[in-house]
Structures are given as structure tokens and as C-alpha cells.
């Protein structure tokens, strides 16, 4: 079965952010996505969004650990 493709609106809803913020994350390469068709129609594979969330969780845990050491 093909991987589920998410729109920027889907990404924004899942992360509880705005669509422009989701677009910025994709354009900056924080979330891997690709453009389909014309005029800003972006898609993100669900596994790429999961990977982004995992990276952010790991970064937050590292920050907490660093703060506890100080």
C-alpha cells in the first residue's frame, strides 16, 4: 500500500500550528516534503512527519538533560 500523503493543512492540524508555519518548515527542510502540480501544492509523507516529530522530541530531551546538568 502506498505511503499516506499529507497536505500542509493536514500537517498544520496534526502539529497544531498554522499552515504558513507548516509551509515554512517544509521550505526550510525541517520537514521533508515535495511540491506537486502547480502553485504551492506541497505533500508530506506521513513517515517524514513522524521522523520530524521524533527529532524534535529527541532535541527537547537533550535540552532538558543539558539544563539538569547545569
GISUL-V817856 format. One record per backbone hydrogen bond with DSSP energy under -1.0 kcal/mol. CO is the residue of the C=O (numbers start at 1). NH is the residue of the N-H. Records with the same first field share a line. If there is no record, write none. Layout:
# GISUL-V817856
CO->NH  NH
This chain:
# GISUL-V817856
4->46
6->44
7->11
8->12
9->13
10->14
11->15
12->17
18->22
19->23
20->24
21->25
22->26
23->27
24->28
25->30  31
26->29
34->43
40->42
41->36
43->34
44->6
45->49
46->50
47->51
48->52
49->53
50->54
51->55
52->56
53->57
54->58
55->59
56->60
57->61
58->62
59->63
60->64
61->65
62->66
63->67
64->68
65->69
